[in-house]
Amino acid sequence: MGTFTGAVKGFGVTFSHMFKKTVTTQYPEKPDATAPRYHGRHILNRWPDGLEKCIGCELCAWACPADAIFVEGADNTDEERFSPGERYAANYQINYARCIFCGLCIEACPTRSLTMSNEYELARDKRTDLIFTKEQLLAPLLPGMEQPPHPMRLGDTEKDYYLGAVTNPGTSAGAETR
Protein backbone atom coordinates (compact mmCIF):
# COMPACT_ATOMS: atom_id res chain seq x y z
CA MET A 1 0.00 0.00 0.00
CA GLY A 2 2.91 2.40 0.76
CA THR A 3 4.43 2.02 -2.72
CA PHE A 4 1.10 2.85 -4.36
CA THR A 5 0.67 6.10 -2.40
CA GLY A 6 4.31 6.97 -3.09
CA ALA A 7 3.79 6.52 -6.82
CA VAL A 8 0.61 8.63 -6.75
CA LYS A 9 2.46 11.41 -4.92
CA GLY A 10 5.30 11.25 -7.45
CA PHE A 11 2.91 11.45 -10.40
CA GLY A 12 1.08 14.29 -8.64
CA VAL A 13 4.29 16.33 -8.54
CA THR A 14 4.93 15.58 -12.22
CA PHE A 15 1.42 16.53 -13.32
CA SER A 16 1.44 19.75 -11.27
CA HIS A 17 4.64 20.89 -13.03
CA MET A 18 3.35 19.96 -16.48
CA PHE A 19 0.79 22.76 -16.47
CA LYS A 20 2.93 25.53 -14.99
CA LYS A 21 4.09 28.39 -17.19
CA THR A 22 7.60 27.88 -18.58
CA VAL A 23 10.21 30.52 -17.75
CA THR A 24 12.73 31.14 -20.50
CA THR A 25 15.71 33.44 -20.13
CA GLN A 26 17.11 35.07 -23.25
CA TYR A 27 20.68 34.72 -21.99
CA PRO A 28 23.05 35.58 -24.80
CA GLU A 29 20.87 38.40 -26.09
CA LYS A 30 19.65 39.72 -22.71
CA PRO A 31 21.88 38.64 -19.81
CA ASP A 32 20.39 38.86 -16.33
CA ALA A 33 21.67 41.58 -14.02
CA THR A 34 24.05 40.39 -11.34
CA ALA A 35 23.83 41.23 -7.67
CA PRO A 36 25.89 44.29 -6.66
CA ARG A 37 28.23 42.21 -4.48
CA TYR A 38 28.71 39.40 -7.01
CA HIS A 39 32.28 38.05 -7.15
CA GLY A 40 33.34 37.99 -10.79
CA ARG A 41 36.53 38.75 -12.70
CA HIS A 42 39.33 40.51 -10.82
CA ILE A 43 40.44 44.08 -11.56
CA LEU A 44 43.77 45.72 -10.73
CA ASN A 45 42.88 49.32 -9.85
CA ARG A 46 44.78 52.54 -10.54
CA TRP A 47 45.32 55.82 -8.72
CA PRO A 48 43.64 58.93 -10.22
CA ASP A 49 46.89 59.89 -11.99
CA GLY A 50 47.18 56.48 -13.69
CA LEU A 51 49.80 54.82 -11.46
CA GLU A 52 49.03 51.24 -10.45
CA LYS A 53 47.86 50.56 -6.90
CA CYS A 54 49.53 47.13 -6.86
CA ILE A 55 52.88 47.23 -5.07
CA GLY A 56 53.89 43.65 -5.91
CA CYS A 57 53.79 42.45 -2.29
CA GLU A 58 52.49 38.99 -3.32
CA LEU A 59 50.10 38.78 -0.35
CA CYS A 60 47.21 37.93 -2.69
CA ALA A 61 49.18 34.96 -4.06
CA TRP A 62 49.94 33.75 -0.53
CA ALA A 63 46.29 34.06 0.50
CA CYS A 64 44.93 32.17 -2.52
CA PRO A 65 43.90 28.63 -1.44
CA ALA A 66 43.76 27.43 -5.06
CA ASP A 67 47.24 28.75 -5.96
CA ALA A 68 45.69 30.62 -8.90
CA ILE A 69 47.66 33.88 -8.59
CA PHE A 70 51.26 34.49 -9.66
CA VAL A 71 52.96 37.80 -8.81
CA GLU A 72 56.51 38.79 -9.56
CA GLY A 73 57.52 42.09 -7.99
CA ALA A 74 60.15 44.52 -9.23
CA ASP A 75 61.63 47.77 -7.94
CA ASN A 76 60.51 51.20 -9.16
CA THR A 77 63.20 53.62 -10.28
CA ASP A 78 63.09 57.39 -10.61
CA GLU A 79 63.15 56.99 -14.41
CA GLU A 80 60.44 54.32 -14.53
CA ARG A 81 57.73 54.53 -11.86
CA PHE A 82 54.71 52.23 -12.14
CA SER A 83 53.35 52.61 -8.58
CA PRO A 84 53.86 55.12 -5.76
CA GLY A 85 55.70 52.64 -3.53
CA GLU A 86 59.15 51.14 -3.81
CA ARG A 87 57.89 48.12 -5.75
CA TYR A 88 55.34 47.22 -8.41
CA ALA A 89 54.05 44.01 -9.96
CA ALA A 90 56.22 43.39 -13.02
CA ASN A 91 54.34 40.16 -13.77
CA TYR A 92 50.80 39.48 -12.53
CA GLN A 93 48.68 36.51 -13.60
CA ILE A 94 45.42 34.93 -12.44
CA ASN A 95 44.56 31.45 -13.67
CA TYR A 96 40.76 31.29 -13.89
CA ALA A 97 40.89 27.54 -14.51
CA ARG A 98 41.98 27.28 -10.86
CA CYS A 99 40.31 30.31 -9.23
CA ILE A 100 37.41 29.47 -6.91
CA PHE A 101 36.27 33.12 -6.55
CA CYS A 102 36.50 33.04 -2.76
CA GLY A 103 37.71 36.64 -2.39
CA LEU A 104 40.54 35.91 0.05
CA CYS A 105 42.96 37.70 -2.28
CA ILE A 106 40.81 40.83 -2.02
CA GLU A 107 40.96 40.75 1.78
CA ALA A 108 44.73 40.23 1.76
CA CYS A 109 45.50 43.23 -0.48
CA PRO A 110 46.95 46.04 1.69
CA THR A 111 46.46 48.80 -0.92
CA ARG A 112 42.94 47.81 -2.09
CA SER A 113 44.46 47.31 -5.52
CA LEU A 114 42.67 44.05 -6.27
CA THR A 115 38.88 44.06 -6.45
CA MET A 116 36.27 41.91 -8.14
CA SER A 117 33.90 43.07 -10.85
CA ASN A 118 30.47 41.78 -11.84
CA GLU A 119 31.79 40.23 -15.06
CA TYR A 120 31.02 36.51 -15.10
CA GLU A 121 31.46 35.49 -18.76
CA LEU A 122 34.89 33.90 -18.55
CA ALA A 123 34.42 30.83 -20.75
CA ARG A 124 37.21 30.30 -23.29
CA ASP A 125 38.00 27.65 -25.91
CA LYS A 126 41.54 26.94 -24.65
CA ARG A 127 42.79 26.55 -21.09
CA THR A 128 45.71 28.87 -21.79
CA ASP A 129 43.24 31.68 -22.55
CA LEU A 130 41.99 31.41 -18.94
CA ILE A 131 45.30 32.77 -17.63
CA PHE A 132 44.72 36.53 -17.48
CA THR A 133 47.81 38.74 -17.54
CA LYS A 134 48.41 42.08 -15.88
CA GLU A 135 47.43 43.96 -19.06
CA GLN A 136 44.06 42.17 -19.14
CA LEU A 137 43.42 42.75 -15.41
CA LEU A 138 44.39 46.43 -15.18
CA ALA A 139 41.54 48.93 -15.02
CA PRO A 140 41.28 51.06 -18.15
CA LEU A 141 42.76 54.54 -18.19
CA LEU A 142 40.09 57.16 -17.52
CA PRO A 143 40.23 60.77 -18.74
CA GLY A 144 42.97 62.63 -16.89
CA MET A 145 45.03 59.49 -16.28
CA GLU A 146 48.45 58.97 -17.80
CA GLN A 147 49.91 55.62 -18.89
CA PRO A 148 52.72 54.56 -16.50
CA PRO A 149 55.67 54.79 -16.14
CA HIS A 150 55.62 58.43 -15.04
CA PRO A 151 56.50 60.42 -11.90
CA MET A 152 54.07 60.68 -9.00
CA ARG A 153 51.47 63.40 -9.56
CA LEU A 154 49.38 63.14 -6.37
CA GLY A 155 52.18 63.91 -3.94
CA ASP A 156 55.89 63.71 -3.24
CA THR A 157 55.90 60.43 -1.30
CA GLU A 158 53.92 57.19 -1.30
CA LYS A 159 52.36 58.22 2.04
CA ASP A 160 50.58 61.05 0.20
CA TYR A 161 48.86 58.38 -1.90
CA TYR A 162 48.10 55.84 0.81
CA LEU A 163 46.96 58.28 3.49
CA GLY A 164 44.93 60.38 1.06
CA ALA A 165 46.71 63.61 1.95
CA VAL A 166 46.15 65.02 -1.53
CA THR A 167 42.62 65.63 -2.75
CA ASN A 168 43.35 67.60 -5.93
CA PRO A 169 45.27 65.56 -8.56
CA GLY A 170 46.81 68.72 -10.03
CA THR A 171 48.76 69.74 -6.92
CA SER A 172 51.51 68.14 -4.90
CA ALA A 173 51.34 67.27 -1.21
CA GLY A 174 53.51 70.21 -0.17
CA ALA A 175 51.32 72.74 -1.94
CA GLU A 176 48.16 71.16 -0.54
CA THR A 177 49.16 71.30 3.14
CA ARG A 178 50.43 74.93 3.19
FIKOLZA-1660 file (N, C-alpha, C; in steps of 0.1 Angstrom, whole numbers, plus 5000, padded with zeros to 4 digits):
% residues 178
   i   px   py   pz ch aa at
   1 5008 4988 5000  A  M  N
   1 5000 5000 5000  A  M CA
   1 5009 5013 5000  A  M  C
   2 5020 5012 5007  A  G  N
   2 5029 5024 5008  A  G CA
   2 5035 5027 4994  A  G  C
   3 5038 5017 4986  A  T  N
   3 5044 5020 4973  A  T CA
   3 5034 5027 4963  A  T  C
   4 5021 5023 4965  A  F  N
   4 5011 5028 4956  A  F CA
   4 5009 5043 4960  A  F  C
   5 5008 5047 4972  A  T  N
   5 5007 5061 4976  A  T CA
   5 5019 5069 4972  A  T  C
   6 5031 5063 4973  A  G  N
   6 5043 5070 4969  A  G CA
   6 5043 5073 4954  A  G  C
   7 5039 5063 4946  A  A  N
   7 5038 5065 4932  A  A CA
   7 5028 5076 4928  A  A  C
   8 5016 5076 4935  A  V  N
   8 5006 5086 4932  A  V CA
   8 5011 5100 4936  A  V  C
   9 5019 5101 4947  A  K  N
   9 5025 5114 4951  A  K CA
   9 5035 5119 4940  A  K  C
  10 5043 5109 4936  A  G  N
  10 5053 5112 4925  A  G CA
  10 5047 5117 4913  A  G  C
  11 5036 5110 4908  A  F  N
  11 5029 5114 4896  A  F CA
  11 5022 5128 4898  A  F  C
  12 5017 5130 4910  A  G  N
  12 5011 5143 4914  A  G CA
  12 5020 5155 4912  A  G  C
  13 5033 5153 4916  A  V  N
  13 5043 5163 4915  A  V CA
  13 5046 5165 4900  A  V  C
  14 5047 5155 4892  A  T  N
  14 5049 5156 4878  A  T CA
  14 5038 5163 4871  A  T  C
  15 5026 5159 4874  A  F  N
  15 5014 5165 4867  A  F CA
  15 5013 5180 4871  A  F  C
  16 5016 5184 4883  A  S  N
  16 5014 5198 4887  A  S CA
  16 5024 5206 4880  A  S  C
  17 5036 5201 4877  A  H  N
  17 5046 5209 4870  A  H CA
  17 5044 5209 4855  A  H  C
  18 5036 5200 4850  A  M  N
  18 5033 5200 4835  A  M CA
  18 5025 5212 4831  A  M  C
  19 5017 5217 4839  A  F  N
  19 5008 5228 4835  A  F CA
  19 5012 5241 4840  A  F  C
  20 5024 5242 4846  A  K  N
  20 5029 5255 4850  A  K CA
  20 5035 5263 4838  A  K  C
  21 5035 5276 4839  A  K  N
  21 5041 5284 4828  A  K CA
  21 5056 5282 4828  A  K  C
  22 5062 5281 4816  A  T  N
  22 5076 5279 4814  A  T CA
  22 5083 5292 4815  A  T  C
  23 5094 5293 4822  A  V  N
  23 5102 5305 4822  A  V CA
  23 5114 5303 4814  A  V  C
  24 5116 5312 4804  A  T  N
  24 5127 5311 4795  A  T CA
  24 5135 5324 4796  A  T  C
  25 5148 5323 4798  A  T  N
  25 5157 5334 4799  A  T CA
  25 5164 5336 4785  A  T  C
  26 5165 5348 4780  A  Q  N
  26 5171 5351 4768  A  Q CA
  26 5186 5354 4770  A  Q  C
  27 5193 5344 4775  A  Y  N
  27 5207 5347 4780  A  Y CA
  27 5216 5354 4770  A  Y  C
  28 5220 5349 4759  A  P  N
  28 5231 5356 4752  A  P CA
  28 5226 5370 4747  A  P  C
  29 5213 5371 4744  A  E  N
  29 5209 5384 4739  A  E CA
  29 5206 5394 4751  A  E  C
  30 5200 5389 4761  A  K  N
  30 5197 5397 4773  A  K CA
  30 5202 5390 4786  A  K  C
  31 5214 5393 4790  A  P  N
  31 5219 5386 4802  A  P CA
  31 5212 5392 4814  A  P  C
  32 5210 5384 4824  A  D  N
  32 5204 5389 4837  A  D CA
  32 5214 5398 4844  A  D  C
  33 5208 5407 4852  A  A  N
  33 5217 5416 4860  A  A CA
  33 5222 5408 4872  A  A  C
  34 5234 5411 4875  A  T  N
  34 5241 5404 4887  A  T CA
  34 5238 5412 4899  A  T  C
  35 5240 5405 4910  A  A  N
  35 5238 5412 4923  A  A CA
  35 5250 5422 4925  A  A  C
  36 5248 5433 4932  A  P  N
  36 5259 5443 4933  A  P CA
  36 5272 5437 4940  A  P  C
  37 5270 5428 4949  A  R  N
  37 5282 5422 4955  A  R CA
  37 5287 5409 4949  A  R  C
  38 5283 5406 4937  A  Y  N
  38 5287 5394 4930  A  Y CA
  38 5302 5394 4928  A  Y  C
  39 5308 5382 4930  A  H  N
  39 5323 5381 4929  A  H CA
  39 5325 5375 4915  A  H  C
  40 5330 5384 4906  A  G  N
  40 5333 5380 4892  A  G CA
  40 5348 5381 4889  A  G  C
  41 5351 5386 4877  A  R  N
  41 5365 5387 4873  A  R CA
  41 5372 5398 4881  A  R  C
  42 5385 5396 4884  A  H  N
  42 5393 5405 4892  A  H CA
  42 5397 5417 4884  A  H  C
  43 5400 5428 4891  A  I  N
  43 5404 5441 4884  A  I CA
  43 5416 5446 4893  A  I  C
  44 5427 5450 4886  A  L  N
  44 5438 5457 4893  A  L CA
  44 5435 5472 4891  A  L  C
  45 5433 5479 4902  A  N  N
  45 5429 5493 4901  A  N CA
  45 5441 5502 4900  A  N  C
  46 5438 5515 4897  A  R  N
  46 5448 5525 4895  A  R CA
  46 5445 5537 4904  A  R  C
  47 5455 5545 4906  A  W  N
  47 5453 5558 4913  A  W CA
  47 5448 5568 4903  A  W  C
  48 5442 5580 4907  A  P  N
  48 5436 5589 4898  A  P CA
  48 5446 5595 4888  A  P  C
  49 5459 5594 4890  A  D  N
  49 5469 5599 4880  A  D CA
  49 5473 5588 4870  A  D  C
  50 5469 5576 4872  A  G  N
  50 5472 5565 4863  A  G CA
  50 5482 5555 4869  A  G  C
  51 5489 5558 4880  A  L  N
  51 5498 5548 4885  A  L CA
  51 5490 5536 4891  A  L  C
  52 5497 5525 4891  A  E  N
  52 5490 5512 4896  A  E CA
  52 5490 5512 4911  A  E  C
  53 5479 5507 4916  A  K  N
  53 5479 5506 4931  A  K CA
  53 5486 5493 4936  A  K  C
  54 5488 5484 4927  A  C  N
  54 5495 5471 4931  A  C CA
  54 5510 5474 4934  A  C  C
  55 5515 5470 4946  A  I  N
  55 5529 5472 4949  A  I CA
  55 5537 5459 4949  A  I  C
  56 5531 5449 4943  A  G  N
  56 5539 5436 4941  A  G CA
  56 5543 5429 4954  A  G  C
  57 5535 5430 4964  A  C  N
  57 5538 5425 4977  A  C CA
  57 5536 5409 4977  A  C  C
  58 5528 5404 4968  A  E  N
  58 5525 5390 4967  A  E CA
  58 5516 5384 4978  A  E  C
  59 5510 5393 4986  A  L  N
  59 5501 5388 4996  A  L CA
  59 5489 5381 4991  A  L  C
  60 5484 5386 4979  A  C  N
  60 5472 5379 4973  A  C CA
  60 5476 5365 4969  A  C  C
  61 5488 5363 4964  A  A  N
  61 5492 5350 4959  A  A CA
  61 5493 5340 4971  A  A  C
  62 5498 5346 4983  A  W  N
  62 5499 5338 4995  A  W CA
  62 5486 5334 5001  A  W  C
  63 5476 5343 4999  A  A  N
  63 5463 5341 5005  A  A CA
  63 5454 5331 4997  A  A  C
  64 5458 5329 4984  A  C  N
  64 5449 5322 4975  A  C CA
  64 5450 5307 4978  A  C  C
  65 5439 5301 4982  A  P  N
  65 5439 5286 4986  A  P CA
  65 5440 5277 4973  A  P  C
  66 5437 5282 4962  A  A  N
  66 5438 5274 4949  A  A CA
  66 5451 5276 4942  A  A  C
  67 5460 5285 4947  A  D  N
  67 5472 5287 4940  A  D CA
  67 5470 5292 4926  A  D  C
  68 5461 5301 4924  A  A  N
  68 5457 5306 4911  A  A CA
  68 5464 5319 4907  A  A  C
  69 5471 5326 4917  A  I  N
  69 5477 5339 4914  A  I CA
  69 5492 5338 4914  A  I  C
  70 5498 5344 4904  A  F  N
  70 5513 5345 4903  A  F CA
  70 5516 5360 4903  A  F  C
  71 5525 5364 4912  A  V  N
  71 5530 5378 4912  A  V CA
  71 5545 5378 4913  A  V  C
  72 5551 5386 4904  A  E  N
  72 5565 5388 4904  A  E CA
  72 5568 5403 4906  A  E  C
  73 5573 5407 4917  A  G  N
  73 5575 5421 4920  A  G CA
  73 5588 5426 4915  A  G  C
  74 5589 5439 4912  A  A  N
  74 5601 5445 4908  A  A CA
  74 5602 5459 4914  A  A  C
  75 5614 5465 4914  A  D  N
  75 5616 5478 4921  A  D CA
  75 5614 5489 4911  A  D  C
  76 5607 5500 4916  A  N  N
  76 5605 5512 4908  A  N CA
  76 5618 5520 4908  A  N  C
  77 5621 5527 4898  A  T  N
  77 5632 5536 4897  A  T CA
  77 5627 5550 4895  A  T  C
  78 5635 5560 4896  A  D  N
  78 5631 5574 4894  A  D CA
  78 5628 5576 4879  A  D  C
  79 5634 5569 4870  A  E  N
  79 5631 5570 4856  A  E CA
  79 5619 5563 4852  A  E  C
  80 5616 5551 4858  A  E  N
  80 5604 5543 4855  A  E CA
  80 5597 5540 4867  A  E  C
  81 5586 5547 4870  A  R  N
  81 5577 5545 4881  A  R CA
  81 5564 5540 4877  A  R  C
  82 5560 5528 4882  A  F  N
  82 5547 5522 4879  A  F CA
  82 5537 5523 4890  A  F  C
  83 5542 5525 4902  A  S  N
  83 5533 5526 4914  A  S CA
  83 5540 5536 4924  A  S  C
  84 5533 5541 4933  A  P  N
  84 5539 5551 4942  A  P CA
  84 5549 5545 4952  A  P  C
  85 5548 5533 4955  A  G  N
  85 5557 5526 4965  A  G CA
  85 5571 5523 4959  A  G  C
  86 5578 5516 4966  A  E  N
  86 5592 5511 4962  A  E CA
  86 5591 5501 4951  A  E  C
  87 5580 5493 4952  A  R  N
  87 5579 5481 4942  A  R CA
  87 5566 5482 4934  A  R  C
  88 5565 5474 4924  A  Y  N
  88 5553 5472 4916  A  Y CA
  88 5553 5458 4911  A  Y  C
  89 5542 5454 4906  A  A  N
  89 5541 5440 4900  A  A CA
  89 5545 5440 4886  A  A  C
  90 5557 5435 4884  A  A  N
  90 5562 5434 4870  A  A CA
  90 5555 5423 4862  A  A  C
  91 5551 5412 4869  A  N  N
  91 5543 5402 4862  A  N CA
  91 5532 5398 4872  A  N  C
  92 5520 5398 4867  A  Y  N
  92 5508 5395 4875  A  Y CA
  92 5499 5386 4866  A  Y  C
  93 5495 5374 4871  A  Q  N
  93 5487 5365 4864  A  Q CA
  93 5477 5359 4873  A  Q  C
  94 5464 5357 4868  A  I  N
  94 5454 5349 4876  A  I CA
  94 5449 5338 4866  A  I  C
  95 5450 5326 4871  A  N  N
  95 5446 5314 4863  A  N CA
  95 5431 5311 4867  A  N  C
  96 5422 5315 4858  A  Y  N
  96 5408 5313 4861  A  Y CA
  96 5403 5298 4860  A  Y  C
  97 5412 5290 4855  A  A  N
  97 5409 5275 4855  A  A CA
  97 5410 5270 4869  A  A  C
  98 5418 5277 4878  A  R  N
  98 5420 5273 4891  A  R CA
  98 5412 5281 4902  A  R  C
  99 5409 5294 4898  A  C  N
  99 5403 5303 4908  A  C CA
  99 5389 5298 4912  A  C  C
 100 5387 5299 4925  A  I  N
 100 5374 5295 4931  A  I CA
 100 5366 5307 4935  A  I  C
 101 5370 5319 4932  A  F  N
 101 5363 5331 4934  A  F CA
 101 5359 5333 4949  A  F  C
 102 5368 5330 4958  A  C  N
 102 5365 5330 4972  A  C CA
 102 5367 5344 4978  A  C  C
 103 5375 5353 4972  A  G  N
 103 5377 5366 4976  A  G CA
 103 5388 5368 4987  A  G  C
 104 5395 5358 4990  A  L  N
 104 5405 5359 5000  A  L CA
 104 5417 5368 4996  A  L  C
 105 5419 5368 4983  A  C  N
 105 5430 5377 4977  A  C CA
 105 5426 5392 4979  A  C  C
 106 5413 5395 4978  A  I  N
 106 5408 5408 4980  A  I CA
 106 5410 5413 4994  A  I  C
 107 5408 5404 5004  A  E  N
 107 5410 5408 5018  A  E CA
 107 5424 5409 5021  A  E  C
 108 5433 5402 5014  A  A  N
 108 5447 5402 5018  A  A CA
 108 5454 5415 5012  A  A  C
 109 5448 5421 5002  A  C  N
 109 5455 5432 4995  A  C CA
 109 5456 5444 5004  A  C  C
 110 5468 5449 5008  A  P  N
 110 5470 5460 5017  A  P CA
 110 5466 5474 5011  A  P  C
 111 5467 5475 4997  A  T  N
 111 5465 5488 4991  A  T CA
 111 5451 5489 4984  A  T  C
 112 5443 5479 4986  A  R  N
 112 5429 5478 4979  A  R CA
 112 5431 5479 4964  A  R  C
 113 5442 5473 4959  A  S  N
 113 5445 5473 4945  A  S CA
 113 5436 5463 4938  A  S  C
 114 5434 5452 4944  A  L  N
 114 5427 5441 4937  A  L CA
 114 5412 5441 4942  A  L  C
 115 5403 5441 4933  A  T  N
 115 5389 5441 4936  A  T CA
 115 5382 5431 4926  A  T  C
 116 5370 5428 4928  A  M  N
 116 5363 5419 4919  A  M CA
 116 5351 5427 4912  A  M  C
 117 5350 5424 4899  A  S  N
 117 5339 5431 4892  A  S CA
 117 5327 5422 4891  A  S  C
 118 5317 5426 4884  A  N  N
 118 5305 5418 4882  A  N CA
 118 5305 5409 4869  A  N  C
 119 5317 5410 4862  A  E  N
 119 5318 5402 4849  A  E CA
 119 5319 5387 4852  A  E  C
 120 5310 5379 4846  A  Y  N
 120 5310 5365 4849  A  Y CA
 120 5312 5357 4836  A  Y  C
 121 5313 5363 4825  A  E  N
 121 5315 5355 4812  A  E CA
 121 5329 5353 4810  A  E  C
 122 5335 5342 4815  A  L  N
 122 5349 5339 4815  A  L CA
 122 5352 5326 4807  A  L  C
 123 5342 5321 4800  A  A  N
 123 5344 5308 4792  A  A CA
 123 5353 5311 4781  A  A  C
 124 5363 5302 4778  A  R  N
 124 5372 5303 4767  A  R CA
 124 5373 5289 4760  A  R  C
 125 5378 5289 4748  A  D  N
 125 5380 5277 4741  A  D CA
 125 5392 5269 4745  A  D  C
 126 5403 5276 4749  A  K  N
 126 5415 5269 4754  A  K CA
 126 5418 5273 4768  A  K  C
 127 5424 5263 4775  A  R  N
 127 5428 5266 4789  A  R CA
 127 5438 5277 4791  A  R  C
 128 5447 5278 4781  A  T  N
 128 5457 5289 4782  A  T CA
 128 5451 5303 4781  A  T  C
 129 5439 5304 4775  A  D  N
 129 5432 5317 4775  A  D CA
 129 5426 5321 4788  A  D  C
 130 5425 5311 4797  A  L  N
 130 5420 5314 4811  A  L CA
 130 5430 5320 4820  A  L  C
 131 5443 5321 4816  A  I  N
 131 5453 5328 4824  A  I CA
 131 5453 5342 4820  A  I  C
 132 5448 5351 4828  A  F  N
 132 5447 5365 4825  A  F CA
 132 5460 5372 4830  A  F  C
 133 5466 5380 4821  A  T  N
 133 5478 5387 4825  A  T CA
 133 5475 5401 4831  A  T  C
 134 5486 5408 4835  A  K  N
 134 5484 5421 4841  A  K CA
 134 5477 5431 4832  A  K  C
 135 5480 5430 4819  A  E  N
 135 5474 5440 4809  A  E CA
 135 5459 5437 4808  A  E  C
 136 5455 5425 4809  A  Q  N
 136 5441 5422 4809  A  Q CA
 136 5433 5425 4822  A  Q  C
 137 5440 5425 4833  A  L  N
 137 5434 5427 4846  A  L CA
 137 5434 5442 4850  A  L  C
 138 5443 5450 4844  A  L  N
 138 5444 5464 4848  A  L CA
 138 5431 5472 4844  A  L  C
 139 5427 5481 4853  A  A  N
 139 5415 5489 4850  A  A CA
 139 5419 5498 4838  A  A  C
 140 5410 5502 4830  A  P  N
 140 5413 5511 4819  A  P CA
 140 5416 5525 4823  A  P  C
 141 5424 5532 4815  A  L  N
 141 5428 5545 4818  A  L CA
 141 5415 5554 4816  A  L  C
 142 5412 5562 4826  A  L  N
 142 5401 5572 4825  A  L CA
 142 5406 5585 4820  A  L  C
 143 5398 5594 4816  A  P  N
 143 5402 5608 4813  A  P CA
 143 5410 5614 4824  A  P  C
 144 5421 5620 4821  A  G  N
 144 5430 5626 4831  A  G CA
 144 5441 5617 4836  A  G  C
 145 5440 5604 4833  A  M  N
 145 5450 5595 4837  A  M CA
 145 5461 5594 4826  A  M  C
 146 5473 5591 4831  A  E  N
 146 5485 5590 4822  A  E CA
 146 5490 5575 4823  A  E  C
 147 5494 5570 4811  A  Q  N
 147 5499 5556 4811  A  Q CA
 147 5513 5556 4818  A  Q  C
 148 5514 5547 4828  A  P  N
 148 5527 5546 4835  A  P CA
 148 5537 5540 4825  A  P  C
 149 5550 5541 4827  A  P  N
 149 5557 5548 4839  A  P CA
 149 5557 5563 4837  A  P  C
 150 5555 5570 4849  A  H  N
 150 5556 5584 4850  A  H CA
 150 5558 5588 4864  A  H  C
 151 5563 5600 4867  A  P  N
 151 5565 5604 4881  A  P CA
 151 5552 5605 4888  A  P  C
 152 5553 5605 4902  A  M  N
 152 5541 5607 4910  A  M CA
 152 5535 5621 4908  A  M  C
 153 5522 5621 4907  A  R  N
 153 5515 5634 4904  A  R CA
 153 5506 5638 4916  A  R  C
 154 5503 5629 4925  A  L  N
 154 5494 5631 4936  A  L CA
 154 5501 5635 4949  A  L  C
 155 5514 5636 4949  A  G  N
 155 5522 5639 4961  A  G CA
 155 5536 5636 4959  A  G  C
 156 5544 5639 4969  A  D  N
 156 5559 5637 4968  A  D CA
 156 5563 5623 4973  A  D  C
 157 5555 5617 4981  A  T  N
 157 5559 5604 4987  A  T CA
 157 5547 5595 4986  A  T  C
 158 5550 5582 4988  A  E  N
 158 5539 5572 4987  A  E CA
 158 5529 5574 4998  A  E  C
 159 5533 5580 5009  A  K  N
 159 5524 5582 5020  A  K CA
 159 5513 5592 5016  A  K  C
 160 5516 5601 5007  A  D  N
 160 5506 5610 5002  A  D CA
 160 5495 5603 4995  A  D  C
 161 5498 5592 4988  A  Y  N
 161 5489 5584 4981  A  Y CA
 161 5481 5575 4991  A  Y  C
 162 5488 5568 5000  A  Y  N
 162 5481 5558 5008  A  Y CA
 162 5473 5565 5019  A  Y  C
 163 5477 5576 5024  A  L  N
 163 5470 5583 5035  A  L CA
 163 5459 5592 5030  A  L  C
 164 5459 5595 5016  A  G  N
 164 5449 5604 5011  A  G CA
 164 5451 5618 5014  A  G  C
 165 5464 5622 5016  A  A  N
 165 5467 5636 5020  A  A CA
 165 5464 5646 5008  A  A  C
 166 5464 5641 4996  A  V  N
 166 5462 5650 4985  A  V CA
 166 5448 5648 4979  A  V  C
 167 5440 5658 4978  A  T  N
 167 5426 5656 4972  A  T CA
 167 5425 5661 4958  A  T  C
 168 5434 5671 4954  A  N  N
 168 5434 5676 4941  A  N CA
 168 5445 5670 4933  A  N  C
 169 5442 5662 4922  A  P  N
 169 5453 5656 4914  A  P CA
 169 5462 5665 4908  A  P  C
 170 5459 5678 4907  A  G  N
 170 5468 5687 4900  A  G CA
 170 5479 5694 4909  A  G  C
 171 5478 5691 4922  A  T  N
 171 5488 5697 4931  A  T CA
 171 5496 5687 4938  A  T  C
 172 5507 5691 4943  A  S  N
 172 5515 5681 4951  A  S CA
 172 5511 5682 4966  A  S  C
 173 5517 5673 4974  A  A  N
 173 5513 5673 4988  A  A CA
 173 5518 5685 4995  A  A  C
 174 5530 5690 4992  A  G  N
 174 5535 5702 4998  A  G CA
 174 5526 5714 4996  A  G  C
 175 5522 5716 4984  A  A  N
 175 5513 5727 4981  A  A CA
 175 5499 5726 4987  A  A  C
 176 5495 5714 4989  A  E  N
 176 5482 5712 4995  A  E CA
 176 5481 5714 5010  A  E  C
 177 5492 5712 5017  A  T  N
 177 5492 5713 5031  A  T CA
 177 5495 5727 5036  A  T  C
 178 5500 5736 5028  A  R  N
 178 5504 5749 5032  A  R CA
 178 5493 5758 5035  A  R  C
% end
